[in-house]
Amino acid sequence: MTPVALVERLLQLVPVLLGIAAVVFFMMALTPGDPVELMLGDALATPEQKESLRRDMGLDRPAPERFALFLKNAATGEFGMSFHHRRPVGQVILERVPATVELTLASMLIALVLGIGLGVLAAVKRDSWIDRVATVTSLVGVSMPGFWFGILLILLFAVALGVLPVSGRIGYAGEVPFVTRFLLVDTLIAGRVDSFLDALRHLLLPAVTLGLAMAAFLMRVTRASMLEALAQDYVTFAEAKGISRARVLFRHALKNALIPTVTVAAIETGTLLGGNMIVETVFGWPGLGRLVVEGIFTRNYPLVQACVLLYAVTYVLLNFCADLLYAALNPRVRL
């Protein structure tokens, strides 16, 4: 892709982000409930005090004016103050992002290893018992709601067996000073192997909950594209030349079969970031998804708008990266 084409492609993302920002802003503005009333609760505040707080939070301005101000601030990376935390929104988000990124990376690792591995195996062993078991398992995985599967894992491994923790990122005894806010990294920096293992145990259940659903979808896509690739003439020709079976599978067939898998993986990664709200809530995971849920309940407009815009930027950039990977996997593709 030439630099000019790259810039043009990036500029095409701007209207998408503006549309998402507008939809989220006005949906939040139309949502029943007053942030001032929620913040004050049952406090005996006078109408003058309520109006003063509403003016301090900028809620006395018309919605179009607040939206224009939001876009102006967002362009400079400034999203205002969080109503609930009384701190800059960017600061609150940065504290929660590492937890979500850590969970997403762990889930992706599980999904990619299991999804692509089982998809290739099912295609190679087509119509065998391995293929049938993998197909049925993937169907069940795609059909299961994440929150329900997560509760089942909690009941089995945390309640019945007692081998894994129910919620949180780390136990009180294993807490270490924050350096990167990635607990698996910070525990190693602190030289605490016991804390690292504790953080890994806390990460396991939510990562498996998110990762297995994505793995099931990737397995089905990889199997279908792998079967199509194995039926192509270039695979038959490579085998006729005496090239080893492993090289034919991984160098020729898999490389071409991964093109649709890359698309699905990019979309599913964006889904992991946005769809982890319920899973983070179920497991008490202090990440961005749980922060959004808390913000919705408290009508924390600046926080929710900034988080959703961050989700949107991440989602469209992942799809953009997937398009770039097309050209790397298949030189005939021109963007």
Buried (B, 14 or more C-beta within 10 A) or exposed (E): EEEEEEEEBEEEBEEBBEEBBEEBBEEBBEEEEEBBBBBBEEEEBEEEEBBBBBEEBBBEBEEEEBBEEBBEBBEEEBBBBBBBBEEBBBEBBEBBBBBBBBBBBBBBEBBBEBBBBBBBBBBBEEEEEBBEEBBEBBEEBBEBEBBEBBBEBBEEBBEEEEEBBBBBBBBEEBBBEEEEBBBBBBBBEBEBEEBBEBBBBBBBBBBBBBBBBBBBBBBBBBBBBBBBBBEBEEBEEBBEEEBEEEEBBEEBBBBBBBBBBBBBBBBBBBBBBBBBBBBBBBBBBBBBBBBBBBBBEBBBBBBBBBBBBBBBBBBBBBBBEBBBBBEEBEEEEEE
